[in-house]
Amino acid sequence: MKKLISIILSALLILAAFAGCGSSSSNNAQPAADASQSPATPAAAANDEASTPEVRTIVAATAGGPRPLIYTNDDGELDGHNVALLKAVFDLLPQYKLELIQASDLGSILTGVNSGIYQLGFNNLAKNADREKLVHYTDPIMVNDYLIVINKDLNIEFNGLESLVGLTMYGSAGNDKTTLVEDWNEEHPDQQININYASIDIVTSLQDVEAGRVDFTIIDAPMFNGYYQPEYNIDVDAYSLKGRTSTKYSYFVVAYGDDQLYEDVNRALAEVFANGTSTAICQEYLFDDFTPGIADKE
């Protein structure tokens, strides 16, 4: 009897122990609904991905010249004032990834942006009514200071663009200097300045002026004074257009309808102007400040 009682008591103790373990496990378990809300679950991970902003790639096209506004440096990378300014703008726009490519010419930049092949175009681009039908110009990126470079044998007494009537220059479609003369011709149908449309590099253009193969060309003052004239010893007459024409500017361009990109670029441009970044870039590449809004320097 004692053995039987002992066996029964032992069995009861074992059953009680199992019952306690089951109760403990039940008390410690988390409700299924709570577990589904854990950040480690697949559903939560998917929500996190959905909330992460998508970075948009912006393909920006340039014709790759002229120096020092745009050029290819010793590392084979696009460089220059326009390039550095564009990079500074997109440094303030983390929602975009900037990709630079070189297009064949200025015309292909405009048509490429218009057709959506590129999202942005830049190449010291000037504005006129015809091109404004194709692309949306941003706020100005640079004030232009032009020199008229003339063959010395012509002995021109320069008094402004009217002194160039009947003469011939090289011009590249879409270029801001060509636009300057095109605007004159449109406003003065009886006093035309001849434009020989050709894709000729600046050195060849200047040497052709020096040799008399073309009458004159127009070049940015910092480019001529700070690089081309001392580098190539060009022997020509040079006259400033400052104060002789309305102020001209260069721009970035984007496609019509790309309103968010347009607004973001303009907002970032204003910031790089205000914080001195544009001035520093101008000084580095152009040796003077050509930030829009500055007072004209004599």
C-alpha positions as CSV (number, residue, x, y, z in Angstrom):
1,M,0.0,0.0,0.0
2,K,2.8,2.4,0.9
3,K,4.5,1.7,-2.4
4,L,1.2,2.3,-4.3
5,I,0.7,5.6,-2.5
6,S,4.2,6.7,-3.3
7,I,3.8,5.9,-7.0
8,I,0.5,7.8,-7.2
9,L,2.1,10.9,-5.4
10,S,5.1,10.8,-7.8
11,A,2.8,10.7,-10.8
12,L,0.7,13.6,-9.5
13,L,3.9,15.7,-9.0
14,I,5.0,15.0,-12.6
15,L,1.6,15.9,-14.0
16,A,1.7,19.2,-11.9
17,A,5.1,20.0,-13.3
18,F,4.0,19.6,-16.9
19,A,0.9,21.7,-16.3
20,G,3.1,24.5,-14.9
21,C,5.3,24.5,-17.9
22,G,2.4,24.7,-20.2
23,S,0.9,27.6,-18.3
24,S,4.3,29.4,-18.4
25,S,4.6,29.0,-22.1
26,S,1.1,30.3,-22.7
27,N,1.7,33.4,-20.5
28,N,5.0,34.3,-22.3
29,A,3.7,33.9,-25.9
30,Q,3.1,37.1,-27.9
31,P,-0.2,37.6,-29.7
32,A,0.0,37.0,-33.4
33,A,-1.1,40.5,-34.2
34,D,1.8,42.0,-32.2
35,A,4.3,39.7,-33.9
36,S,3.2,40.9,-37.4
37,Q,4.0,44.5,-36.4
38,S,7.7,43.8,-35.7
39,P,10.1,45.9,-37.8
40,A,11.9,42.7,-38.8
41,T,8.9,41.2,-40.6
42,P,8.7,41.2,-44.4
43,A,5.7,43.4,-44.4
44,A,7.5,46.1,-42.3
45,A,10.5,45.9,-44.6
46,A,8.3,46.4,-47.7
47,N,6.8,49.5,-46.0
48,D,10.3,50.9,-45.3
49,E,11.3,50.5,-49.0
50,A,8.1,52.2,-50.1
51,S,8.8,55.2,-47.9
52,T,12.4,55.6,-49.3
53,P,12.4,58.4,-52.0
54,E,13.4,57.2,-55.4
55,V,16.6,58.8,-56.8
56,R,16.1,60.0,-60.3
57,T,18.9,60.0,-62.8
58,I,19.4,63.2,-64.7
59,V,21.3,62.9,-68.0
60,A,22.9,66.3,-68.7
61,A,24.4,66.8,-72.2
62,T,27.0,69.3,-73.3
63,A,29.0,69.8,-76.5
64,G,32.2,69.8,-74.5
65,G,33.6,73.3,-75.2
66,P,34.8,75.9,-75.2
67,R,37.5,76.1,-72.6
68,P,37.4,77.3,-69.8
69,L,33.6,77.1,-69.7
70,I,33.6,73.4,-70.6
71,Y,36.5,71.1,-71.5
72,T,38.0,67.7,-70.9
73,N,40.7,67.7,-68.2
74,D,43.8,65.6,-68.0
75,D,41.9,62.8,-66.3
76,G,39.5,62.6,-69.3
77,E,36.6,64.1,-67.3
78,L,34.4,67.0,-68.3
79,D,35.4,70.1,-66.4
80,G,35.1,73.9,-66.5
81,H,32.9,76.7,-65.1
82,N,29.6,75.3,-66.4
83,V,30.4,71.8,-65.3
84,A,31.5,72.9,-61.8
85,L,28.4,75.1,-61.4
86,L,26.1,72.3,-62.5
87,K,27.7,69.8,-60.0
88,A,27.4,72.4,-57.2
89,V,23.7,72.7,-58.0
90,F,23.1,69.0,-57.9
91,D,25.1,68.6,-54.7
92,L,22.1,70.4,-53.1
93,L,19.6,68.1,-54.8
94,P,20.1,64.6,-53.3
95,Q,16.9,63.4,-55.0
96,Y,18.7,63.3,-58.3
97,K,21.8,61.5,-59.6
98,L,23.7,63.6,-62.2
99,E,25.1,61.9,-65.3
100,L,27.2,64.0,-67.7
101,I,27.5,63.1,-71.4
102,Q,29.0,64.8,-74.4
103,A,26.7,65.4,-77.4
104,S,27.8,66.0,-80.9
105,D,26.9,69.7,-81.1
106,L,24.7,72.4,-79.6
107,G,21.8,71.6,-81.9
108,S,21.6,68.0,-80.7
109,I,21.5,69.2,-77.1
110,L,18.4,71.2,-77.7
111,T,16.6,68.6,-79.7
112,G,17.7,65.9,-77.3
113,V,16.3,67.8,-74.3
114,N,13.1,68.5,-76.3
115,S,12.6,64.9,-77.2
116,G,13.4,63.5,-73.7
117,I,16.7,61.8,-74.6
118,Y,18.4,64.2,-72.1
119,Q,16.8,65.7,-69.1
120,L,19.1,68.8,-69.0
121,G,21.4,70.6,-71.4
122,F,24.2,73.1,-70.9
123,N,27.0,74.6,-73.0
124,N,27.0,78.4,-72.3
125,L,23.6,78.4,-74.0
126,A,21.9,81.6,-74.9
127,K,18.2,82.3,-75.3
128,N,16.2,83.4,-78.3
129,A,12.6,83.1,-79.3
130,D,13.0,80.1,-81.6
131,R,14.9,78.0,-79.1
132,E,12.5,78.9,-76.3
133,K,9.9,77.0,-78.3
134,L,12.0,73.9,-77.9
135,V,13.3,74.0,-74.4
136,H,12.6,75.6,-71.0
137,Y,15.5,77.9,-69.9
138,T,16.3,78.1,-66.2
139,D,17.3,81.2,-64.4
140,P,20.6,82.7,-65.8
141,I,23.7,80.9,-64.7
142,M,26.3,83.5,-65.9
143,V,26.5,87.1,-67.1
144,N,28.4,87.3,-70.4
145,D,31.2,89.8,-71.1
146,Y,32.1,89.7,-74.8
147,L,35.0,90.8,-76.9
148,I,34.9,91.5,-80.6
149,V,38.1,90.1,-82.1
150,I,38.8,91.7,-85.6
151,N,41.5,91.2,-88.2
152,K,43.9,94.1,-87.7
153,D,44.2,94.8,-91.5
154,L,40.6,96.0,-91.6
155,N,41.4,99.0,-89.5
156,I,38.0,99.1,-88.0
157,E,37.0,102.1,-85.9
158,F,34.8,100.1,-83.5
159,N,31.7,101.8,-82.2
160,G,29.5,98.8,-81.5
161,L,27.8,96.1,-83.6
162,E,27.0,98.7,-86.3
163,S,30.7,98.8,-87.1
164,L,30.5,95.1,-88.2
165,V,27.8,95.5,-90.8
166,G,28.8,93.8,-94.0
167,L,31.6,91.8,-92.3
168,T,31.6,88.0,-91.8
169,M,32.0,85.9,-88.7
170,Y,32.0,82.2,-87.9
171,G,28.9,81.2,-85.9
172,S,27.7,78.0,-84.3
173,A,24.0,77.4,-84.0
174,G,22.7,77.9,-80.4
175,N,25.9,79.7,-79.3
176,D,25.3,82.8,-77.3
177,K,27.7,84.9,-79.5
178,T,25.9,83.8,-82.6
179,T,22.6,84.7,-80.9
180,L,23.9,88.2,-80.3
181,V,24.5,88.8,-84.0
182,E,21.3,87.0,-85.0
183,D,19.3,89.4,-82.7
184,W,21.1,92.4,-84.3
185,N,20.2,91.1,-87.8
186,E,16.6,90.6,-86.9
187,E,16.3,94.1,-85.5
188,H,18.2,95.7,-88.4
189,P,17.1,94.0,-91.6
190,D,18.9,96.6,-93.8
191,Q,22.2,96.4,-91.8
192,Q,23.1,92.7,-91.9
193,I,26.2,91.1,-90.3
194,N,27.1,87.9,-92.2
195,I,27.3,84.6,-90.3
196,N,29.2,81.7,-91.7
197,Y,27.6,78.8,-89.7
198,A,30.3,76.3,-89.0
199,S,31.5,74.1,-86.1
200,I,35.0,75.4,-85.8
201,D,37.0,75.3,-82.6
202,I,38.0,78.6,-81.0
203,V,41.7,78.4,-81.7
204,T,41.1,77.8,-85.4
205,S,38.5,80.6,-85.4
206,L,41.0,83.1,-83.8
207,Q,43.8,82.0,-86.2
208,D,41.5,82.5,-89.2
209,V,40.7,86.0,-88.0
210,E,44.4,86.7,-87.6
211,A,45.1,85.4,-91.1
212,G,42.1,87.2,-92.7
213,R,40.2,84.1,-93.7
214,V,37.2,85.5,-91.8
215,D,36.7,89.1,-90.6
216,F,35.9,88.8,-87.0
217,T,34.7,86.5,-84.2
218,I,33.2,87.1,-80.8
219,I,34.6,85.5,-77.6
220,D,34.1,85.7,-73.9
221,A,36.5,88.2,-72.4
222,P,37.9,85.8,-69.7
223,M,38.5,83.1,-72.3
224,F,40.4,85.4,-74.6
225,N,42.4,87.4,-72.0
226,G,43.0,84.5,-69.5
227,Y,43.7,81.7,-71.9
228,Y,43.6,81.9,-75.7
229,Q,45.5,85.1,-76.4
230,P,48.5,84.4,-74.1
231,E,48.5,80.7,-74.9
232,Y,48.5,81.1,-78.7
233,N,49.8,84.7,-79.0
234,I,46.9,85.8,-81.3
235,D,47.7,89.1,-83.0
236,V,44.3,90.8,-83.5
237,D,42.4,93.8,-82.5
238,A,39.9,93.3,-79.6
239,Y,37.1,95.5,-78.5
240,S,34.7,95.1,-75.5
241,L,31.0,95.1,-76.0
242,K,30.4,96.0,-72.4
243,G,27.8,98.8,-72.2
244,R,27.3,98.7,-76.0
245,T,24.6,96.0,-76.0
246,S,21.9,94.7,-73.6
247,T,23.2,92.3,-71.0
248,K,23.3,88.7,-72.2
249,Y,23.2,85.6,-70.1
250,S,23.9,81.9,-70.3
251,Y,21.5,79.2,-69.0
252,F,20.8,75.6,-68.3
253,V,17.8,74.1,-70.2
254,V,15.3,71.4,-69.3
255,A,12.2,70.0,-71.1
256,Y,8.9,71.7,-70.9
257,G,6.6,69.7,-68.6
258,D,9.5,68.7,-66.3
259,D,8.3,71.2,-63.7
260,Q,9.8,69.7,-60.6
261,L,13.3,69.5,-62.1
262,Y,12.9,73.1,-63.4
263,E,11.9,74.4,-59.9
264,D,14.5,72.4,-58.1
265,V,17.4,73.6,-60.3
266,N,16.3,77.2,-60.0
267,R,16.1,76.9,-56.2
268,A,19.5,75.3,-56.0
269,L,21.0,78.0,-58.4
270,A,19.7,80.7,-56.1
271,E,21.4,79.0,-53.2
272,V,24.8,78.6,-54.9
273,F,24.6,82.3,-55.9
274,A,23.7,83.4,-52.3
275,N,26.3,81.3,-50.5
276,G,29.3,82.4,-52.6
277,T,29.8,79.0,-54.4
278,S,29.2,80.6,-57.8
279,T,31.6,83.4,-57.1
280,A,34.3,80.9,-56.1
281,I,33.8,78.8,-59.3
282,C,34.0,82.0,-61.4
283,Q,37.2,83.0,-59.8
284,E,38.7,79.6,-60.2
285,Y,37.9,79.2,-63.9
286,L,37.3,82.7,-65.3
287,F,39.4,84.9,-62.9
288,D,36.5,87.2,-62.2
289,D,33.0,87.1,-60.9
290,F,30.3,86.6,-63.6
291,T,27.5,85.5,-61.2
292,P,24.1,86.9,-62.3
293,G,23.0,89.9,-60.3
294,I,26.5,91.3,-59.7
295,A,27.3,95.0,-60.6
296,D,29.0,95.4,-64.0
297,K,32.7,95.8,-63.6
298,E,34.5,98.5,-65.5
